[in-house]
């Protein structure tokens, strides 16, 4: 396991040899949420507690919690690839967004990635 997963959030698993401590943080959100422990089992528990506390704090502050995946991200490509994508999308009578979305779905489906 490379990441901890809970309620749609991913957390890192890192270690500090000097202090003999495991630690991590939530990934892909702007807010900083961290956790630490001495064992993997404790780290997983602290991770879940941190996610729950983060969601509780957001609720108490009447703030929408950051979500890791909003369905929007920017991709920079070279101009020639951009042109080719635009032409292919036009030929298939779809938007560039729909074309790229389908291309990404096709590529991801080749790999065994969980839900």
C-alpha positions as CSV (number, residue, x, y, z in Angstrom):
1,X,0.0,0.0,0.0
2,X,1.5,3.3,-1.1
3,X,-1.3,5.5,0.2
4,X,-3.9,5.4,2.8
5,X,-7.5,5.8,1.6
6,X,-10.6,6.9,3.5
7,X,-13.8,8.8,2.6
8,X,-12.4,9.7,-0.8
9,X,-9.1,11.1,0.6
10,X,-5.6,9.9,0.0
11,X,-2.9,10.2,2.6
12,X,0.9,9.7,2.3
13,X,2.9,7.2,4.3
14,X,6.3,8.7,5.2
15,X,8.9,8.1,7.9
16,X,11.5,9.9,10.0
17,X,14.4,7.7,10.9
18,X,15.8,10.1,13.4
19,X,12.6,10.2,15.5
20,X,11.5,6.7,14.6
21,X,8.1,8.1,13.6
22,X,5.7,7.5,10.7
23,X,3.8,10.5,9.4
24,X,1.8,11.7,6.5
25,X,-0.6,14.3,5.1
26,X,-3.7,14.4,2.9
27,X,-2.9,14.7,-0.8
28,X,-4.5,16.8,-3.5
29,X,-6.2,19.3,-1.3
30,X,-5.2,22.9,-0.5
31,X,-5.7,22.6,3.3
32,X,-2.9,21.1,5.3
33,X,-4.0,18.0,7.3
34,X,-1.3,15.9,8.9
35,X,-1.0,12.8,11.1
36,X,1.8,10.8,12.8
37,X,2.3,7.6,14.7
38,X,4.8,4.9,15.7
39,X,3.3,1.9,13.9
40,X,1.5,1.4,10.6
41,X,-1.7,0.4,12.4
42,X,-1.6,3.5,14.5
43,X,-0.8,5.7,11.4
44,X,-3.9,4.3,9.6
45,X,-6.0,5.1,12.6
46,X,-4.6,8.6,13.0
47,X,-5.1,9.2,9.3
48,X,-8.8,8.3,9.6
49,X,-9.2,10.4,12.7
50,X,-7.5,13.3,10.9
51,X,-9.9,13.0,8.0
52,X,-12.9,12.9,10.3
53,X,-11.7,15.9,12.3
54,X,-11.0,17.8,9.1
55,X,-14.6,17.2,7.9
56,X,-16.0,18.1,11.4
57,X,-13.9,21.3,11.5
58,X,-15.1,22.3,8.1
59,X,-18.7,21.7,9.1
60,X,-18.3,23.7,12.3
61,X,-16.7,26.6,10.4
62,X,-19.5,26.4,7.8
63,X,-16.8,25.8,5.1
64,X,-16.9,23.4,2.2
65,X,-14.1,20.8,2.7
66,X,-11.6,20.6,-0.1
67,X,-12.2,17.5,-2.2
68,X,-9.3,15.7,-3.9
69,X,-10.9,15.3,-7.3
70,X,-13.2,17.9,-8.8
71,X,-13.2,16.4,-12.3
72,X,-11.2,19.4,-13.7
73,X,-7.5,19.6,-14.3
74,X,-5.2,21.4,-16.7
75,X,-2.9,19.5,-19.1
76,X,-0.2,21.3,-21.1
77,X,0.6,19.8,-24.4
78,X,2.8,21.0,-27.3
79,X,1.0,23.0,-30.0
80,X,1.3,20.2,-32.6
81,X,-0.4,17.7,-30.3
82,X,-3.1,20.3,-29.5
83,X,-3.7,20.7,-33.3
84,X,-4.0,17.0,-33.9
85,X,-6.4,16.5,-31.0
86,X,-8.6,19.4,-32.3
87,X,-8.6,17.9,-35.8
88,X,-9.5,14.4,-34.6
89,X,-12.3,15.8,-32.3
90,X,-13.7,17.7,-35.2
91,X,-13.6,14.6,-37.4
92,X,-15.5,12.7,-34.7
93,X,-17.9,15.6,-34.2
94,X,-17.1,15.9,-30.5
95,X,-15.6,18.6,-28.3
96,X,-11.9,18.5,-27.5
97,X,-12.9,17.9,-23.9
98,X,-15.0,14.9,-24.8
99,X,-12.2,13.5,-27.1
100,X,-9.5,13.8,-24.4
101,X,-11.9,12.4,-21.8
102,X,-12.5,9.3,-23.9
103,X,-8.8,8.9,-24.7
104,X,-8.0,9.0,-21.0
105,X,-10.7,6.5,-20.2
106,X,-9.4,4.2,-22.8
107,X,-5.8,4.4,-21.4
108,X,-6.9,4.0,-17.8
109,X,-9.1,1.0,-18.6
110,X,-5.9,-0.8,-19.8
111,X,-4.6,-0.7,-16.2
112,X,-6.2,-2.3,-13.1
113,X,-7.0,0.8,-11.1
114,X,-9.5,0.4,-8.3
115,X,-12.8,2.4,-8.1
